[in-house]
Amino acid sequence: MKNKNRITLLNFLSNLLLRGISIFSAPVFSRLLGTSGFGIVSVYNIWTRILGVAVPMQSNLTLVNARVEYPEDQQDAYQSSVLTMSLLMFAAATALGTIFLKPISQFLNLPAILIYLMLLQAFGNFATSFAGSKYTYEFKAGRNLLLSVGITVASLALSLVLVLSLPQEDRYLGRIWGNVTVYAGLGAILAVGVLRRGRTFIRPDYWKFCLTLAAPMVFYSLSDMLLAQSDQIMLKSMLSSASVGLYSLAYTFSNVLFTIFHSLNNTWAPFFFEDMKNGEKEKVHTSAVNFLELFTILSMVFVLLAPEVFRIYAGRDFWGGITLIPLFSAGYYLNFLCTFPVNFDYYHKKNKAVAAITIGCAVVNLGLNYVLIRLYGAFGAALATTLSHLLQLSLHHLYACRILGRG
């Protein structure tokens, strides 16, 4: 029991550090970059996250399924094979990005150099996430924590040095280069380690297993990103980079809740899958209730303290975002509640249904954003996202009940 608690704590801290980098650093970088520069970095990060999901097909998310499907002596081979598949996809995406560089740059309204940096950082994000997933599901919590600490310290330190060495109008480039250098460099080292350990590169049966599970999850993740972040892209298009900067800092501050939720879920999920596999339903119920109670209390405390803390967290130019925090918090709590039916669906390999629900809600969210941003500006964007998360929860709950009804 003590070992299980230690693994839980270390995995929680690991995810908290990785997910919390933007939260910890936002007070410093928002002041150094200003509303416009902070807005540019925020939109760049959104596109980077989209590439990091779409290009490698999120093969890292299938590592937990592989532990159920294949014996222990095949795990390293599976990991190196699906990682090879993802790296080939990055190579193809880079080639396409080079061929169509000018139209992509014009469409995204970003300099051409940032397109290459996006791809490089997307690779780094994916490779470090792959290693983190590997350590989590192999219960190597110490390595996971070491990885998180290294990324956090190195990226923040290098970004600060680069930002402070550049003139005000170019400081956003320092923040971007700092992240790219650390994530891509460390990601390359970790990827080589996985490939050398597994020494299995092209295995059609592994690739088929991975893609069958991962393809629906990619659509789910991309749709989830649209649900959570299309508002910032649309705000930049319909209003300005400064409005995105103000909105994004309030969103980043509220992201404390999502970071805690994601860290707890990444810690809870491996045990959920193990207990479901072993038929220990009482353990599943007890741990789910504890998870629900803990996060509900944390959410209530956050909402009560948020306005005063945000005034310390952000510069005066960003205080207009305080009114958005309750809506962001409500959206994150609804997202948290989705964890239970979604993990249940994943266990029963209902990935396509999860993806279909999220895609539908993302489409609804785009429509709501268009209407409500025109009516209420940034507040309308936050309201649209919260309403879409409510719809998502309702549909996931109904579908999980349908599975239960089938026995």
Summary of the structure (lengths in Angstrom):
residues: 407
radius of gyration: 20.7
end to end distance: 31.6
largest distance: 63.3
contacts: 1412
relative contact order: 0.12
helix: 91%
strand: 0%
